[in-house]
Amino acid sequence: DAGVTQSPTHLIKTRGQQVTLRCSPKSGHDTVSWYQQALGQGPQFIFQYYEEEERQRGNFPDRFSGHQFPNYSSELNVNALLLGDSALYLCASSLLTDTYEQYFGPGTRLTVT
Amino acid sequence: GQNIDQPTEMTATEGAIVQINCTYQTSGFNGLFWYQQHAGEAPTFLSYNVLDGLEEKGRFSSFLSRSKGYSYLLLKELQMKDSASYLCAPYNAGNMLTFGGGTRLMVKP
């Protein structure tokens, strides 16, 4: 039974470019949340997807958008990249009806130069 | 909004006991998670408290006081591998975690 997987592992982009990060949830999970973690900080909630809809959103600009597919996998898109977008992007999956399980993927390290 | 406060760094000796405190102010509180995160890795689940009191799980215990907006994580018989960041995360309605900045614990021989 695979846990949460994310791709790519590492990514280097230039300011102004666009990036897409991917996440496959743990088998049986239906909810995907995305977090941004800057170096030395705790993860910050970006948004959460359930039934292919954005269910909750944190304090992030519209440059950050996402999508959830019928198989529950998800993408995070960031447009017009800024240097400050350099961070570890974490995906967490869970069952909407089960608070207890919040499993994190290994993350994607994004560097913007 | 939510406000979470935990110490930035702590140092302890191998074999000792350490307590990491967390205070929070949040709306719609449903419980509180503690996660462990080694450098460069994803957070891993340690504990989840919903009711007031102490939850014990092996060498790790977590305490919650909802009325005081206070929690702590207690680590006993410290091992070198316990050197990591410990994240306090209140959970509100809607399956949403809000993380504190984390406490970086260094265990010394």
Backbone of each chain as ProteinMPNN parsed JSONL, in Angstrom:
{"seq_chain_A": "DAGVTQSPTHLIKTRGQQVTLRCSPKSGHDTVSWYQQALGQGPQFIFQYYEEEERQRGNFPDRFSGHQFPNYSSELNVNALLLGDSALYLCASSLLTDTYEQYFGPGTRLTVT", "coords_chain_A": {"N_chain_A": [[0.854, -1.183, 0.0], [0.892, 1.99, -1.102], [2.132, 5.009, 0.261], [1.652, 8.544, 0.598], [2.6, 10.131, -2.337], [4.801, 12.338, -4.077], [5.68, 14.469, -6.813], [7.797, 16.556, -8.831], [10.825, 15.579, -7.005], [12.75, 17.509, -6.566], [13.088, 20.853, -7.846], [14.05, 23.415, -10.042], [13.431, 26.704, -10.862], [12.964, 29.736, -12.78], [12.476, 33.184, -11.935], [9.234, 34.453, -12.626], [8.44, 32.333, -14.141], [6.244, 29.443, -14.512], [4.978, 26.757, -12.48], [4.196, 23.307, -11.913], [3.188, 21.091, -9.495], [2.848, 17.75, -8.283], [0.698, 15.352, -6.656], [-0.068, 12.259, -5.195], [-2.515, 10.758, -3.303], [-2.603, 8.788, -0.255], [-3.701, 5.418, -0.483], [-7.181, 5.029, -0.464], [-7.746, 7.454, 0.674], [-9.467, 10.617, 0.394], [-9.128, 13.3, 0.399], [-7.057, 16.079, -0.182], [-4.507, 18.143, 0.96], [-2.509, 21.066, 0.641], [0.66, 22.422, 1.534], [2.98, 25.046, 2.234], [6.327, 25.244, 3.09], [8.661, 27.248, 4.298], [12.199, 27.637, 4.746], [13.203, 26.719, 7.96], [10.791, 27.346, 9.083], [7.38, 26.603, 10.156], [4.994, 24.493, 8.395], [2.768, 26.139, 6.129], [-0.625, 26.466, 5.492], [-2.017, 26.06, 2.299], [-4.187, 25.319, 0.479], [-7.085, 23.133, 0.312], [-8.413, 20.203, -1.169], [-11.344, 18.49, -2.08], [-13.497, 16.125, -3.451], [-12.955, 17.125, -5.983], [-13.122, 19.838, -5.705], [-12.109, 23.032, -4.464], [-11.902, 23.284, -1.122], [-11.132, 24.584, 1.214], [-9.135, 27.496, 1.868], [-6.008, 28.967, 2.451], [-4.07, 31.886, 3.393], [-3.035, 32.789, 0.721], [-1.931, 34.152, -2.422], [-3.761, 34.552, -5.582], [-2.098, 33.529, -7.473], [-1.44, 31.044, -6.772], [-2.84, 28.036, -7.47], [-5.006, 25.172, -7.809], [-5.842, 21.713, -8.412], [-7.988, 18.883, -8.366], [-8.211, 15.521, -9.295], [-10.469, 12.945, -10.642], [-9.454, 10.545, -9.596], [-8.535, 11.246, -7.163], [-5.973, 12.278, -7.006], [-3.801, 15.172, -7.068], [-2.92, 18.486, -8.169], [-0.702, 21.225, -7.766], [-0.438, 24.476, -8.815], [1.7, 27.157, -9.56], [1.888, 30.406, -10.59], [3.799, 33.008, -12.282], [6.309, 33.042, -10.802], [8.002, 33.969, -7.804], [10.984, 34.956, -6.024], [10.543, 34.488, -3.343], [8.895, 32.326, -3.328], [10.338, 30.092, -3.119], [10.651, 27.094, -1.496], [9.752, 24.221, 0.544], [7.284, 22.176, -0.649], [4.544, 20.642, 0.578], [2.361, 17.889, 0.517], [-0.575, 16.641, 1.932], [-2.586, 13.877, 2.747], [-5.885, 12.708, 3.517], [-8.87, 11.306, 5.04], [-11.957, 12.769, 4.639], [-13.887, 12.328, 6.568], [-12.49, 11.417, 8.697], [-10.676, 12.672, 11.069], [-8.314, 11.945, 12.223], [-6.294, 10.829, 10.651], [-3.706, 12.186, 9.005], [-1.644, 12.241, 6.554], [1.576, 12.938, 5.409], [3.295, 13.648, 2.378], [6.609, 13.236, 0.902], [7.384, 15.676, -0.057], [8.123, 18.451, -2.295], [10.942, 20.115, -3.256], [11.232, 23.351, -4.11], [13.121, 25.638, -5.881], [13.577, 28.955, -6.641], [15.156, 31.01, -8.897]], "CA_chain_A": [[0.0, 0.0, 0.0], [1.755, 3.161, -1.212], [1.728, 6.182, 1.018], [1.509, 9.741, -0.223], [3.752, 10.363, -3.201], [4.85, 13.66, -4.701], [6.689, 14.619, -7.857], [9.126, 15.955, -8.687], [11.456, 15.711, -5.693], [13.384, 18.825, -6.573], [12.779, 21.617, -9.05], [14.627, 24.763, -10.084], [12.739, 27.551, -11.836], [13.382, 31.143, -12.84], [11.411, 34.156, -11.63], [8.285, 34.7, -13.689], [7.964, 31.089, -14.744], [5.123, 28.743, -13.894], [5.363, 25.417, -12.055], [3.13, 22.388, -11.506], [3.616, 20.023, -8.597], [1.847, 16.692, -8.271], [0.548, 14.584, -5.422], [-0.995, 11.128, -5.179], [-2.802, 10.5, -1.899], [-2.578, 7.415, 0.262], [-4.839, 4.635, -0.935], [-8.37, 5.13, 0.377], [-7.973, 8.837, 1.11], [-10.211, 11.379, -0.594], [-8.887, 14.731, 0.613], [-5.655, 16.465, -0.335], [-4.165, 19.498, 1.4], [-1.172, 21.511, 0.239], [1.321, 23.32, 2.488], [4.268, 25.606, 1.857], [7.193, 25.336, 4.248], [9.913, 27.966, 4.092], [13.292, 27.108, 5.564], [13.178, 27.117, 9.359], [9.428, 27.697, 9.497], [6.396, 25.532, 10.1], [4.203, 24.484, 7.156], [1.647, 27.064, 6.026], [-1.711, 25.88, 4.712], [-2.331, 26.764, 1.053], [-5.598, 24.987, 0.229], [-7.498, 21.741, 0.459], [-9.333, 19.742, -2.203], [-12.206, 17.331, -1.813], [-14.467, 15.955, -4.546], [-12.491, 17.953, -7.113], [-13.404, 21.247, -5.442], [-11.324, 23.662, -3.408], [-12.796, 23.299, 0.038], [-10.64, 25.619, 2.136], [-7.976, 28.172, 1.328], [-5.241, 29.797, 3.383], [-3.784, 33.25, 2.971], [-2.107, 32.774, -0.405], [-2.499, 34.889, -3.567], [-4.377, 33.767, -6.657], [-1.052, 32.871, -8.281], [-1.459, 29.644, -6.326], [-4.105, 27.384, -7.815], [-4.872, 23.727, -7.74], [-6.841, 20.877, -9.081], [-8.046, 17.496, -7.925], [-8.736, 14.667, -10.355], [-11.409, 11.929, -10.145], [-8.759, 9.493, -8.839], [-8.148, 11.937, -5.931], [-4.668, 12.919, -7.088], [-3.946, 16.621, -7.077], [-1.833, 19.327, -8.656], [-0.558, 22.607, -7.288], [0.158, 25.335, -9.831], [2.096, 28.494, -9.122], [2.215, 31.264, -11.732], [4.607, 34.211, -12.045], [7.111, 32.704, -9.624], [8.833, 34.959, -7.114], [12.051, 34.346, -5.236], [9.966, 34.098, -2.066], [8.153, 31.068, -3.458], [11.275, 28.997, -2.85], [10.209, 26.429, -0.268], [9.349, 22.823, 0.446], [5.837, 22.09, -0.804], [4.089, 19.38, 1.152], [1.0, 17.442, 0.273], [-1.063, 15.748, 2.978], [-3.865, 13.284, 2.392], [-6.711, 12.273, 4.646], [-10.282, 11.031, 4.77], [-12.702, 13.907, 5.166], [-14.663, 11.928, 7.733], [-11.602, 10.897, 9.734], [-9.726, 13.702, 11.438], [-7.113, 11.407, 12.834], [-5.251, 10.495, 9.708], [-3.178, 13.227, 8.125], [-0.365, 11.701, 6.13], [2.326, 13.846, 4.556], [4.234, 13.145, 1.392], [8.003, 13.639, 1.125], [7.564, 17.07, -0.431], [8.871, 18.91, -3.468], [11.775, 21.288, -2.938], [11.244, 24.295, -5.233], [14.066, 26.752, -5.791], [13.347, 29.967, -7.675], [16.368, 31.843, -9.023]], "C_chain_A": [[0.893, 1.237, 0.0], [1.206, 4.264, -0.329], [1.532, 7.336, 0.067], [2.77, 9.931, -1.052], [3.646, 11.74, -3.843], [5.936, 13.664, -5.769], [6.657, 16.045, -8.396], [9.656, 16.124, -7.26], [12.065, 17.095, -5.539], [13.089, 19.51, -7.899], [13.443, 22.981, -8.949], [13.953, 25.537, -11.203], [13.295, 28.968, -11.75], [12.192, 32.038, -12.508], [10.532, 34.393, -12.856], [7.748, 33.447, -14.35], [6.783, 30.518, -13.964], [5.581, 27.327, -13.537], [4.123, 24.612, -11.675], [3.723, 21.269, -10.676], [2.481, 19.013, -8.473], [1.859, 15.87, -6.99], [-0.443, 13.452, -5.637], [-1.262, 10.751, -3.734], [-2.629, 9.034, -1.528], [-3.844, 6.706, -0.193], [-5.998, 4.745, 0.06], [-8.673, 6.531, 0.86], [-8.637, 9.641, -0.008], [-9.931, 12.883, -0.542], [-7.4, 15.019, 0.531], [-5.482, 17.916, 0.099], [-2.743, 19.808, 0.978], [-0.645, 22.526, 1.253], [2.621, 23.827, 1.87], [5.107, 25.732, 3.125], [8.51, 26.017, 3.868], [10.951, 27.432, 5.072], [13.204, 27.634, 6.991], [11.821, 27.504, 9.891], [8.542, 26.457, 9.533], [5.635, 25.583, 8.781], [3.039, 25.471, 7.23], [0.613, 26.49, 5.059], [-1.994, 26.726, 3.479], [-3.795, 26.566, 0.712], [-5.811, 23.491, 0.354], [-8.518, 21.396, -0.617], [-10.07, 18.49, -1.756], [-13.257, 17.284, -2.903], [-14.208, 16.96, -5.669], [-12.785, 19.438, -6.938], [-12.454, 21.769, -4.362], [-12.236, 23.902, -2.222], [-12.421, 24.38, 1.047], [-9.405, 26.241, 1.511], [-7.318, 29.001, 2.416], [-4.96, 31.148, 2.77], [-2.702, 33.275, 1.895], [-2.762, 33.47, -1.598], [-3.033, 33.949, -4.642], [-3.354, 33.128, -7.587], [-0.97, 31.374, -7.943], [-2.836, 29.062, -6.648], [-3.899, 25.88, -7.807], [-5.964, 23.012, -8.48], [-6.816, 19.512, -8.415], [-8.74, 16.689, -9.013], [-9.673, 13.609, -9.766], [-10.729, 10.811, -9.35], [-8.16, 10.041, -7.537], [-6.748, 12.55, -5.966], [-4.854, 14.422, -7.294], [-2.713, 17.291, -7.669], [-1.871, 20.685, -7.965], [0.154, 23.385, -8.385], [0.514, 26.682, -9.222], [2.533, 29.276, -10.349], [3.105, 32.415, -11.297], [5.476, 34.06, -10.801], [7.949, 33.872, -9.128], [9.921, 34.231, -6.342], [11.516, 33.793, -3.915], [9.133, 32.836, -2.122], [9.058, 29.867, -3.248], [10.939, 28.386, -1.498], [10.052, 24.94, -0.523], [7.826, 22.798, 0.37], [5.388, 20.685, -0.421], [2.632, 19.128, 0.805], [0.622, 16.5, 1.418], [-2.409, 15.18, 2.548], [-4.587, 12.772, 3.636], [-8.082, 11.86, 4.122], [-11.078, 12.169, 5.395], [-13.414, 13.561, 6.46], [-13.795, 11.442, 8.881], [-10.498, 11.909, 10.02], [-8.347, 13.144, 11.724], [-5.963, 11.215, 11.863], [-4.9, 11.678, 8.819], [-1.781, 12.768, 7.745], [0.31, 12.653, 5.148], [3.19, 13.083, 3.559], [5.623, 13.687, 1.66], [8.288, 15.077, 0.722], [8.309, 17.272, -1.734], [9.63, 20.156, -3.071], [11.85, 22.162, -4.174], [12.232, 25.411, -4.942], [13.804, 27.697, -6.95], [14.562, 30.888, -7.709], [16.11, 33.075, -9.881]], "O_chain_A": [[1.576, 1.508, 0.987], [-0.005, 4.434, -0.187], [1.276, 7.143, -1.121], [3.881, 9.893, -0.522], [2.553, 12.238, -4.114], [6.952, 12.978, -5.661], [5.599, 16.675, -8.415], [9.006, 16.741, -6.417], [11.908, 17.754, -4.511], [12.872, 18.863, -8.924], [13.405, 23.625, -7.901], [13.909, 25.086, -12.347], [13.985, 29.341, -10.802], [11.044, 31.684, -12.773], [11.027, 34.517, -13.976], [6.727, 33.485, -15.037], [6.386, 31.032, -12.918], [6.455, 26.764, -14.196], [3.135, 25.158, -11.184], [4.651, 20.584, -11.107], [1.305, 19.37, -8.548], [2.889, 15.717, -6.335], [-1.522, 13.655, -6.193], [-0.32, 10.451, -3.001], [-2.524, 8.163, -2.392], [-4.916, 7.306, -0.279], [-5.817, 4.576, 1.266], [-9.751, 6.777, 1.401], [-8.41, 9.391, -1.192], [-10.45, 13.643, -1.36], [-6.584, 14.297, 1.103], [-6.217, 18.801, -0.339], [-1.881, 18.93, 0.959], [-1.387, 23.368, 1.76], [3.271, 23.13, 1.09], [4.638, 26.272, 4.127], [9.358, 25.427, 3.199], [10.609, 26.847, 6.099], [13.138, 28.843, 7.211], [11.707, 27.946, 11.035], [8.904, 25.401, 9.012], [5.631, 26.618, 8.115], [2.404, 25.616, 8.275], [0.947, 26.081, 3.947], [-2.188, 27.938, 3.574], [-4.561, 27.528, 0.66], [-4.873, 22.704, 0.481], [-9.387, 22.207, -0.938], [-9.507, 17.578, -1.151], [-13.847, 18.311, -3.239], [-15.133, 17.557, -6.22], [-12.709, 20.209, -7.895], [-12.051, 21.03, -3.463], [-13.22, 24.636, -2.314], [-13.288, 25.009, 1.654], [-8.709, 25.602, 0.723], [-7.996, 29.658, 3.206], [-5.543, 31.513, 1.749], [-1.585, 33.732, 2.139], [-3.978, 33.4, -1.778], [-2.798, 32.741, -4.622], [-3.707, 32.277, -8.403], [-0.491, 30.564, -8.737], [-3.859, 29.54, -6.158], [-2.772, 25.385, -7.799], [-6.863, 23.604, -9.076], [-5.773, 19.043, -7.961], [-9.739, 17.129, -9.582], [-9.685, 13.39, -8.555], [-11.373, 10.187, -8.506], [-7.364, 9.363, -6.888], [-6.375, 13.273, -5.042], [-5.94, 14.879, -7.651], [-1.616, 16.733, -7.666], [-2.934, 21.208, -7.632], [1.231, 22.99, -8.831], [-0.264, 27.268, -8.47], [3.443, 28.86, -11.065], [3.169, 32.762, -10.117], [5.386, 34.856, -9.867], [8.517, 34.643, -9.902], [9.799, 33.043, -6.043], [11.978, 32.76, -3.431], [8.708, 32.323, -1.087], [8.578, 28.734, -3.204], [10.942, 29.075, -0.478], [10.199, 24.463, -1.649], [7.154, 23.348, 1.244], [5.8, 19.689, -1.016], [1.799, 20.033, 0.805], [1.424, 15.656, 1.821], [-3.268, 15.906, 2.048], [-3.974, 12.453, 4.654], [-8.407, 12.033, 2.947], [-10.882, 12.491, 6.567], [-13.533, 14.402, 7.352], [-14.317, 11.087, 9.938], [-9.508, 11.986, 9.293], [-7.336, 13.805, 11.488], [-4.799, 11.416, 12.212], [-5.699, 12.11, 7.988], [-0.843, 12.896, 8.532], [-0.303, 13.112, 4.184], [3.736, 12.022, 3.862], [5.801, 14.514, 2.554], [9.311, 15.64, 1.109], [9.024, 16.39, -2.212], [9.044, 21.134, -2.608], [12.455, 21.777, -5.175], [12.181, 26.047, -3.889], [13.81, 27.282, -8.11], [14.949, 31.468, -6.695], [17.016, 33.882, -10.091]]}, "seq_chain_B": "GQNIDQPTEMTATEGAIVQINCTYQTSGFNGLFWYQQHAGEAPTFLSYNVLDGLEEKGRFSSFLSRSKGYSYLLLKELQMKDSASYLCAPYNAGNMLTFGGGTRLMVKP", "coords_chain_B": {"N_chain_B": [[-8.702, 34.214, 13.261], [-5.568, 32.454, 13.869], [-3.192, 31.905, 16.432], [-0.111, 30.688, 17.304], [2.25, 29.599, 19.64], [5.443, 28.498, 20.342], [8.577, 27.389, 21.756], [11.586, 28.328, 20.036], [14.024, 26.915, 19.92], [15.471, 24.117, 21.653], [17.63, 22.415, 23.923], [18.805, 19.279, 25.009], [19.928, 16.5, 27.038], [21.075, 13.267, 26.137], [19.096, 10.536, 27.188], [17.709, 11.999, 29.049], [14.726, 13.865, 30.081], [12.452, 15.878, 28.27], [10.333, 18.708, 27.897], [8.164, 20.149, 25.648], [6.543, 23.063, 25.122], [3.408, 24.477, 24.043], [1.377, 27.131, 23.192], [-1.791, 28.344, 22.202], [-4.116, 30.26, 20.255], [-7.164, 30.059, 18.911], [-9.911, 29.77, 16.623], [-12.86, 27.778, 16.541], [-11.819, 25.342, 17.531], [-10.842, 21.959, 17.366], [-9.112, 20.018, 18.146], [-5.693, 18.944, 18.738], [-2.631, 18.465, 17.096], [0.589, 16.891, 17.267], [3.588, 16.878, 15.502], [6.559, 15.326, 14.275], [9.513, 16.375, 12.702], [12.219, 15.609, 10.804], [15.188, 17.108, 9.54], [14.811, 18.227, 6.256], [12.91, 16.351, 5.669], [9.518, 14.973, 5.494], [6.846, 15.947, 7.737], [6.002, 13.755, 10.432], [3.427, 11.973, 12.04], [2.833, 12.268, 15.517], [1.083, 12.566, 17.783], [-2.372, 13.056, 18.771], [-4.573, 15.096, 20.368], [-7.765, 15.43, 21.703], [-9.477, 15.659, 23.903], [-9.167, 17.115, 27.207], [-6.226, 16.432, 29.09], [-3.738, 13.841, 29.562], [-2.099, 12.015, 27.053], [-0.534, 9.032, 26.551], [2.116, 7.499, 24.823], [4.258, 5.238, 24.485], [7.54, 6.388, 24.6], [6.805, 8.944, 24.219], [4.579, 11.528, 25.247], [1.57, 13.449, 25.286], [-0.048, 16.426, 26.265], [-3.085, 18.188, 26.894], [-4.83, 21.204, 27.496], [-7.76, 22.551, 27.041], [-9.183, 24.748, 27.978], [-7.198, 26.477, 28.74], [-5.807, 26.869, 26.44], [-3.47, 25.411, 25.832], [-0.783, 23.147, 25.377], [1.462, 20.395, 25.751], [4.345, 18.52, 24.726], [5.897, 15.658, 25.792], [8.967, 14.162, 26.032], [10.577, 11.254, 26.811], [13.495, 9.514, 28.1], [15.495, 10.35, 26.227], [16.837, 10.029, 22.949], [19.529, 10.123, 20.56], [18.472, 10.175, 18.012], [16.162, 11.557, 18.34], [16.598, 14.163, 17.863], [15.293, 16.759, 16.191], [12.752, 18.757, 14.556], [9.831, 19.817, 16.273], [6.469, 20.049, 15.797], [3.675, 21.903, 16.635], [0.218, 21.747, 16.134], [-2.798, 23.079, 15.99], [-6.103, 21.994, 15.242], [-8.826, 22.807, 13.245], [-12.359, 23.052, 12.537], [-13.168, 21.481, 9.517], [-11.005, 20.063, 8.699], [-8.499, 21.286, 8.709], [-5.186, 22.07, 9.323], [-3.198, 24.173, 11.366], [-0.009, 25.211, 11.643], [2.497, 25.773, 14.136], [5.647, 27.561, 14.401], [7.449, 25.631, 15.024], [9.633, 23.692, 17.13], [12.992, 23.361, 17.461], [14.74, 20.675, 18.459], [17.697, 19.745, 20.016], [19.569, 17.0, 20.775], [22.076, 16.098, 22.928], [25.067, 14.168, 23.518]], "CA_chain_B": [[-7.334, 33.808, 12.967], [-4.962, 31.557, 14.823], [-1.876, 32.298, 16.91], [0.51, 29.538, 17.953], [3.541, 29.984, 20.183], [6.269, 27.449, 20.906], [9.972, 27.844, 21.745], [12.267, 28.116, 18.757], [15.049, 25.883, 20.067], [15.726, 23.538, 22.97], [18.727, 21.457, 23.961], [18.679, 18.344, 26.118], [20.954, 15.464, 27.059], [20.642, 11.888, 25.885], [18.612, 9.858, 28.377], [16.931, 12.911, 29.89], [13.33, 14.144, 29.729], [12.258, 17.252, 27.817], [8.942, 19.097, 27.687], [8.033, 21.218, 24.66], [5.246, 23.698, 25.35], [2.737, 25.148, 22.927], [0.146, 27.843, 23.509], [-2.487, 28.668, 20.962], [-5.401, 30.957, 20.254], [-7.761, 29.659, 17.653], [-11.37, 29.673, 16.584], [-13.324, 26.491, 16.033], [-10.828, 24.327, 17.908], [-11.346, 20.589, 17.417], [-8.094, 19.117, 18.65], [-4.33, 19.425, 18.504], [-1.664, 17.469, 16.648], [2.035, 17.088, 17.337], [4.32, 16.194, 14.453], [8.02, 15.359, 14.303], [10.057, 16.568, 11.364], [13.661, 15.647, 10.661], [15.627, 18.076, 8.527], [14.666, 17.815, 4.871], [11.917, 15.286, 5.512], [8.128, 15.344, 5.748], [6.381, 15.746, 9.117], [5.381, 12.47, 10.75], [2.448, 12.086, 13.123], [3.194, 11.782, 16.849], [-0.054, 12.44, 18.695], [-3.546, 13.88, 18.536], [-5.376, 15.266, 21.585], [-9.068, 16.077, 21.555], [-9.974, 15.974, 25.241], [-8.165, 17.527, 28.185], [-5.532, 15.364, 29.786], [-2.481, 13.306, 29.057], [-2.116, 10.828, 26.196], [0.803, 8.454, 26.59], [2.398, 6.557, 23.74], [5.666, 4.879, 24.572], [8.405, 7.417, 25.198], [6.207, 10.261, 23.976], [3.268, 11.819, 25.826], [1.102, 14.795, 24.942], [-1.049, 16.936, 27.2], [-3.904, 19.272, 26.365], [-5.804, 21.923, 28.308], [-8.525, 23.355, 26.092], [-9.577, 26.015, 28.593], [-6.018, 27.345, 28.824], [-5.162, 26.978, 25.136], [-2.107, 24.994, 26.158], [-0.434, 21.751, 25.176], [2.901, 20.11, 25.756], [4.84, 17.218, 24.296], [6.908, 15.188, 26.739], [9.805, 13.11, 25.466], [11.36, 10.615, 27.871], [14.622, 8.659, 27.684], [15.888, 10.925, 24.946], [17.832, 9.376, 22.122], [20.111, 11.048, 19.581], [17.589, 10.244, 16.851], [15.048, 12.46, 18.639], [16.967, 15.499, 17.383], [14.377, 17.057, 15.094], [11.804, 19.822, 14.879], [8.548, 19.33, 16.767], [5.477, 21.009, 15.332], [2.374, 21.927, 17.29], [-0.732, 22.114, 15.086], [-4.228, 23.018, 16.292], [-6.95, 21.546, 14.148], [-10.154, 23.406, 13.354], [-13.39, 22.403, 11.735], [-12.839, 21.54, 8.105], [-9.828, 19.273, 8.339], [-7.421, 22.218, 8.412], [-4.143, 22.191, 10.33], [-2.404, 25.388, 11.393], [1.222, 24.842, 12.323], [3.394, 26.75, 14.712], [6.942, 27.628, 13.74], [8.24, 24.452, 15.338], [10.709, 23.759, 18.117], [14.112, 22.516, 17.045], [15.334, 20.008, 19.62], [19.011, 19.142, 19.812], [19.931, 16.065, 21.828], [23.529, 15.976, 23.003], [25.504, 12.969, 24.258]], "C_chain_B": [[-6.789, 32.907, 14.045], [-3.566, 32.052, 15.17], [-1.294, 31.151, 17.705], [1.898, 29.927, 18.399], [4.24, 28.784, 20.791], [7.718, 27.912, 20.836], [10.645, 27.481, 20.431], [13.259, 26.959, 18.847], [15.11, 25.382, 21.504], [16.885, 22.561, 22.834], [18.556, 20.568, 25.173], [19.745, 17.26, 25.965], [20.346, 14.091, 26.817], [20.251, 11.213, 27.199], [17.726, 10.703, 29.271], [15.476, 12.997, 29.414], [13.237, 15.609, 29.295], [10.775, 17.505, 27.56], [8.903, 20.284, 26.728], [6.62, 21.782, 24.785], [4.713, 24.376, 24.101], [1.492, 25.847, 23.456], [-0.489, 28.301, 22.209], [-3.744, 29.47, 21.235], [-6.006, 30.664, 18.904], [-9.268, 29.635, 17.755], [-11.755, 28.3, 16.044], [-12.381, 25.348, 16.345], [-11.484, 22.952, 18.013], [-10.345, 19.61, 17.994], [-6.72, 19.665, 18.322], [-3.406, 18.272, 18.165], [-0.254, 17.889, 17.046], [2.666, 16.238, 16.237], [5.814, 16.321, 14.731], [8.509, 15.528, 12.87], [11.58, 16.616, 11.42], [14.006, 16.538, 9.48], [15.49, 17.496, 7.13], [13.639, 16.732, 4.627], [10.518, 15.802, 5.788], [7.8, 15.188, 7.234], [5.767, 14.364, 9.281], [4.558, 12.618, 12.023], [3.002, 11.516, 14.429], [1.958, 11.55, 17.718], [-1.179, 13.375, 18.274], [-4.366, 13.908, 19.811], [-6.668, 15.996, 21.252], [-9.589, 16.547, 22.906], [-8.826, 16.425, 26.143], [-7.496, 16.302, 28.793], [-4.299, 14.901, 29.042], [-2.715, 12.049, 28.232], [-0.695, 10.291, 26.148], [0.956, 7.417, 25.492], [3.883, 6.269, 23.75], [6.472, 5.964, 25.247], [7.821, 8.821, 25.065], [4.849, 10.358, 24.648], [2.87, 13.222, 25.394], [-0.043, 15.164, 25.863], [-1.802, 18.079, 26.565], [-4.77, 19.87, 27.464], [-6.539, 22.875, 27.379], [-8.868, 24.72, 26.684], [-8.412, 26.997, 28.648], [-5.35, 27.548, 27.467], [-3.707, 26.55, 25.216], [-1.939, 23.505, 25.916], [1.059, 21.589, 25.409], [3.148, 18.699, 25.257], [5.982, 16.841, 25.218], [7.67, 14.03, 26.109], [10.693, 12.553, 26.582], [12.494, 9.795, 27.261], [15.142, 9.09, 26.311], [17.002, 10.135, 24.27], [18.341, 10.386, 21.093], [19.174, 11.236, 18.393], [16.364, 11.14, 17.088], [15.371, 13.904, 18.258], [16.172, 15.785, 16.108], [13.601, 18.312, 15.468], [10.479, 19.206, 15.285], [7.506, 20.42, 16.531], [4.159, 20.813, 16.064], [1.361, 22.427, 16.263], [-2.167, 21.972, 15.571], [-5.017, 22.685, 15.036], [-8.332, 22.171, 14.31], [-11.137, 22.647, 12.471], [-13.014, 22.528, 10.264], [-11.532, 20.872, 7.758], [-8.611, 20.133, 8.044], [-6.46, 22.321, 9.595], [-3.463, 23.544, 10.218], [-1.18, 25.104, 12.243], [1.889, 26.043, 12.977], [4.715, 26.7, 13.972], [7.831, 26.425, 14.013], [9.306, 24.718, 16.377], [11.806, 22.81, 17.668], [14.8, 21.983, 18.287], [16.675, 19.405, 19.243], [19.331, 18.274, 21.021], [21.439, 15.856, 21.789], [23.921, 14.762, 23.834], [25.785, 13.288, 25.726]], "O_chain_B": [[-7.471, 32.625, 15.03], [-2.845, 32.557, 14.31], [-1.901, 30.687, 18.67], [2.653, 30.523, 17.63], [3.684, 28.121, 21.666], [8.072, 28.721, 19.979], [10.323, 26.474, 19.801], [13.322, 26.12, 17.948], [14.837, 26.124, 22.447], [17.095, 21.961, 21.78], [18.201, 21.046, 26.25], [20.373, 17.121, 24.915], [19.23, 13.806, 27.251], [20.971, 11.3, 28.193], [17.059, 10.174, 30.16], [15.061, 12.304, 28.485], [13.875, 16.477, 29.891], [10.058, 16.633, 27.07], [9.54, 21.308, 26.976], [5.634, 21.075, 24.581], [5.47, 24.792, 23.223], [0.65, 25.22, 24.098], [0.204, 28.605, 21.237], [-4.352, 29.37, 22.301], [-5.422, 30.987, 17.869], [-9.83, 29.495, 18.841], [-11.062, 27.735, 15.198], [-12.166, 24.474, 15.504], [-12.525, 22.788, 18.65], [-10.705, 18.474, 18.303], [-6.594, 20.721, 17.702], [-3.39, 17.243, 18.842], [0.056, 19.077, 17.146], [2.339, 15.065, 16.06], [6.27, 17.288, 15.34], [7.988, 14.906, 11.945], [12.163, 17.531, 12.0], [13.22, 16.698, 8.546], [15.989, 16.407, 6.85], [13.505, 16.242, 3.505], [10.342, 16.926, 6.258], [8.421, 14.373, 7.917], [5.094, 13.863, 8.38], [4.959, 13.307, 12.961], [3.568, 10.423, 14.449], [1.798, 10.485, 18.314], [-0.978, 14.339, 17.535], [-4.809, 12.863, 20.289], [-6.661, 17.042, 20.604], [-10.074, 17.67, 23.048], [-7.659, 16.146, 25.868], [-8.131, 15.265, 28.983], [-3.881, 15.486, 28.043], [-3.43, 11.138, 28.649], [0.234, 10.998, 25.756], [0.08, 6.586, 25.256], [4.67, 6.965, 23.108], [6.13, 6.412, 26.342], [8.28, 9.763, 25.711], [4.064, 9.41, 24.632], [3.724, 14.077, 25.165], [-0.892, 14.337, 26.197], [-1.238, 18.852, 25.791], [-5.369, 19.148, 28.261], [-5.988, 23.9, 26.976], [-8.847, 25.729, 25.979], [-8.616, 28.211, 28.608], [-4.408, 28.334, 27.364], [-2.818, 27.245, 24.725], [-2.829, 22.707, 26.208], [1.824, 22.544, 25.278], [2.295, 17.816, 25.35], [6.923, 17.612, 25.404], [7.073, 13.034, 25.702], [11.456, 13.285, 27.211], [12.464, 9.432, 26.085], [15.213, 8.297, 25.372], [17.946, 9.655, 24.898], [17.672, 11.376, 20.795], [19.09, 12.328, 17.832], [15.621, 11.445, 16.154], [14.5, 14.772, 18.327], [16.363, 15.132, 15.082], [13.771, 18.861, 16.557], [10.05, 18.2, 14.72], [7.643, 21.551, 16.999], [3.604, 19.714, 16.107], [1.612, 23.426, 15.59], [-2.709, 20.867, 15.569], [-4.64, 23.051, 13.923], [-8.94, 22.079, 15.377], [-10.766, 21.717, 11.756], [-12.583, 23.595, 9.826], [-10.996, 21.07, 6.668], [-7.777, 19.76, 7.219], [-6.866, 22.619, 10.718], [-3.181, 24.015, 9.116], [-1.299, 24.794, 13.429], [1.858, 27.161, 12.462], [4.895, 25.914, 13.042], [8.834, 26.214, 13.332], [9.819, 25.831, 16.49], [11.581, 21.61, 17.513], [15.373, 22.742, 19.069], [16.781, 18.651, 18.276], [19.361, 18.757, 22.153], [22.005, 15.487, 20.76], [23.196, 14.37, 24.749], [26.161, 12.399, 26.49]]}, "name": "protein", "num_of_chains": 2, "seq": "DAGVTQSPTHLIKTRGQQVTLRCSPKSGHDTVSWYQQALGQGPQFIFQYYEEEERQRGNFPDRFSGHQFPNYSSELNVNALLLGDSALYLCASSLLTDTYEQYFGPGTRLTVTGQNIDQPTEMTATEGAIVQINCTYQTSGFNGLFWYQQHAGEAPTFLSYNVLDGLEEKGRFSSFLSRSKGYSYLLLKELQMKDSASYLCAPYNAGNMLTFGGGTRLMVKP"}
